[in-house]
């Protein structure tokens, strides 16, 4: 989602946790093979449309649409910036703080998905992973951009899909790059 702490702390990906969560969902449901290709495509389309609609910054109330992505019952876990929280209320507070302190300063923001993937794990479990960029202008009219990647684990509770785990990361500042040995240059 959006950063809990600021534009340079947009949330650090916890890839091992994401893989563990997906593996756990697949192992616990045991019904992933019972879905037809058409059913998988329908679920994937529903999840993709839900996320894209929530992040469409050209439509009013983006903050509320983003909050509505989360499951409204049960535990919700978020891993970012080397931290893990397991409280929907804390996630809600972080999204609100972002919009009140950072988002309010973005002029003409546009959310651009650069790559997205939806994997349907079971009739009640799916994973959305995407990379994004948000070009915008500062209050002084200067161009600025935030970017990153996110993985959202969705569970269907009742008739509603909701995020139950998320793992997010910032794109490093442009002056920092990783070489092939994963060392900072």
C-alpha positions as CSV (number, residue, x, y, z in Angstrom):
1,X,0.0,0.0,0.0
2,X,1.3,3.4,0.9
3,X,4.1,4.1,3.3
4,X,3.5,4.1,7.0
5,X,6.6,6.2,7.7
6,X,7.5,8.5,4.8
7,X,8.4,8.5,1.1
8,X,11.9,7.1,1.8
9,X,10.7,4.4,4.1
10,X,7.9,3.1,1.8
11,X,8.1,-0.4,3.4
12,X,10.7,-3.1,3.0
13,X,9.8,-6.3,1.3
14,X,10.0,-9.4,3.5
15,X,10.1,-11.9,0.6
16,X,10.7,-15.0,2.8
17,X,7.5,-14.1,4.8
18,X,5.6,-13.7,1.5
19,X,6.7,-17.1,0.3
20,X,5.9,-18.7,3.6
21,X,2.5,-17.1,3.7
22,X,1.7,-18.3,0.1
23,X,3.0,-21.8,0.9
24,X,0.9,-22.0,4.1
25,X,-2.2,-20.9,2.2
26,X,-1.7,-23.6,-0.5
27,X,-0.9,-26.3,2.0
28,X,-3.7,-25.5,4.3
29,X,-6.4,-25.2,1.7
30,X,-5.5,-28.3,-0.4
31,X,-8.2,-27.4,-2.9
32,X,-6.2,-25.4,-5.5
33,X,-6.6,-28.2,-8.0
34,X,-10.4,-28.0,-7.9
35,X,-10.5,-24.7,-9.8
36,X,-10.9,-24.6,-13.5
37,X,-8.9,-22.2,-15.7
38,X,-12.0,-20.1,-16.1
39,X,-12.6,-19.9,-12.3
40,X,-8.9,-19.0,-11.8
41,X,-9.1,-16.3,-14.5
42,X,-12.3,-14.9,-12.9
43,X,-10.8,-14.7,-9.4
44,X,-7.6,-13.2,-10.8
45,X,-9.6,-10.6,-12.7
46,X,-11.6,-9.7,-9.6
47,X,-8.5,-9.3,-7.5
48,X,-6.7,-7.3,-10.2
49,X,-9.7,-5.0,-10.7
50,X,-10.1,-4.5,-7.0
51,X,-6.5,-3.4,-6.5
52,X,-6.4,-1.2,-9.6
53,X,-9.6,0.6,-8.5
54,X,-8.3,1.2,-5.0
55,X,-5.1,2.8,-6.4
56,X,-6.7,4.9,-9.1
57,X,-5.7,8.3,-7.9
58,X,-7.8,10.1,-10.5
59,X,-10.9,9.1,-8.5
60,X,-11.7,10.8,-5.2
61,X,-11.4,9.0,-1.9
62,X,-8.3,6.9,-2.7
63,X,-7.5,6.7,1.0
64,X,-10.8,5.0,1.8
65,X,-10.6,2.7,-1.2
66,X,-7.1,1.6,-0.1
67,X,-8.3,0.9,3.4
68,X,-11.3,-1.1,2.0
69,X,-8.8,-3.6,0.5
70,X,-8.0,-5.0,3.9
71,X,-10.0,-7.8,5.5
72,X,-12.4,-6.3,8.1
73,X,-12.2,-9.4,10.4
74,X,-9.4,-11.4,11.7
75,X,-5.7,-10.6,11.8
76,X,-4.0,-8.5,9.1
77,X,-0.2,-8.5,8.9
78,X,2.0,-5.9,7.3
79,X,5.8,-6.2,6.8
80,X,7.6,-3.1,5.7
81,X,10.8,-1.1,6.5
82,X,12.1,-4.0,8.5
83,X,9.1,-4.0,10.8
84,X,6.1,-6.3,11.1
85,X,2.8,-5.3,12.5
86,X,-0.3,-7.4,13.0
87,X,-3.1,-4.9,13.5
88,X,-5.6,-3.6,11.0
89,X,-5.9,-0.5,13.2
90,X,-2.2,0.2,13.0
91,X,-2.3,-0.3,9.2
92,X,-5.3,2.1,9.0
93,X,-3.5,4.7,11.0
94,X,-0.4,4.4,8.8
95,X,-2.4,4.9,5.6
96,X,-4.2,7.9,7.1
97,X,-0.9,9.5,8.3
98,X,0.6,9.0,4.9
99,X,-2.3,10.9,3.2
100,X,-2.3,13.6,5.9
101,X,1.4,14.3,5.9
102,X,2.8,13.2,2.5
103,X,-0.1,12.5,0.1
104,X,-1.5,15.9,0.7
105,X,1.6,17.4,-0.8
106,X,1.5,15.4,-4.1
107,X,0.1,17.4,-7.0
108,X,-1.4,15.5,-9.9
109,X,-0.3,12.1,-8.7
110,X,-0.8,9.2,-11.0
111,X,-0.4,5.6,-9.9
112,X,1.2,3.5,-12.7
113,X,1.5,-0.2,-12.4
114,X,4.6,-1.3,-14.2
115,X,4.2,-5.1,-13.7
116,X,1.4,-7.0,-12.0
117,X,0.8,-10.7,-11.3
118,X,-2.1,-12.5,-9.7
119,X,-1.8,-16.1,-8.6
120,X,-4.9,-17.9,-7.4
121,X,-3.9,-20.4,-4.8
122,X,-7.3,-21.7,-3.9
123,X,-11.0,-20.7,-4.1
124,X,-10.4,-18.5,-1.0
125,X,-6.8,-17.4,-1.5
126,X,-5.0,-15.3,-4.0
127,X,-1.8,-13.3,-4.2
128,X,-1.3,-10.0,-6.0
129,X,2.2,-8.8,-6.7
130,X,3.1,-5.6,-8.5
131,X,5.6,-2.9,-9.1
132,X,4.5,0.7,-9.3
133,X,5.6,4.3,-9.7
134,X,3.7,7.4,-8.7
135,X,4.9,10.5,-10.6
136,X,3.7,13.8,-9.2
137,X,4.6,17.3,-8.5
138,X,5.7,18.8,-5.2
139,X,3.9,21.9,-3.8
140,X,6.7,24.0,-5.5
141,X,5.9,22.4,-8.9
142,X,9.0,20.2,-9.0
143,X,8.6,16.7,-10.5
144,X,9.0,13.9,-8.0
145,X,8.3,10.2,-8.0
146,X,7.9,7.4,-5.4
147,X,8.0,3.8,-6.5
148,X,8.2,0.3,-5.1
149,X,6.8,-3.2,-5.1
150,X,4.1,-4.9,-3.1
151,X,2.7,-8.3,-2.5
152,X,-0.9,-8.5,-1.2
153,X,-2.2,-11.9,0.1
154,X,-6.0,-12.0,-0.2
155,X,-8.3,-14.3,1.6
156,X,-12.0,-14.6,0.9
157,X,-14.0,-14.3,4.1
158,X,-17.6,-14.8,3.5
159,X,-18.3,-13.2,0.2
160,X,-15.6,-10.5,0.4
161,X,-12.0,-10.6,-0.7
162,X,-9.6,-8.8,1.7
163,X,-5.9,-8.4,2.2
164,X,-4.7,-10.5,5.2
165,X,-0.9,-10.0,4.6
166,X,1.1,-7.4,2.8
167,X,4.8,-7.1,2.1
168,X,6.0,-3.8,0.6
169,X,9.3,-2.1,-0.4
170,X,10.6,1.2,-1.7
171,X,12.6,1.4,-4.8
172,X,16.0,2.5,-3.6
173,X,17.0,6.1,-4.3
174,X,18.2,6.5,-7.9
175,X,21.8,7.0,-6.8
176,X,21.9,3.6,-5.1
177,X,22.0,0.4,-7.2
178,X,22.8,-3.2,-6.6
179,X,25.4,-5.0,-8.5
180,X,25.0,-8.6,-9.5
181,X,26.5,-9.8,-6.2
182,X,23.7,-7.8,-4.4
183,X,26.2,-5.3,-3.0
184,X,25.5,-1.6,-2.9
185,X,27.4,0.3,-5.4
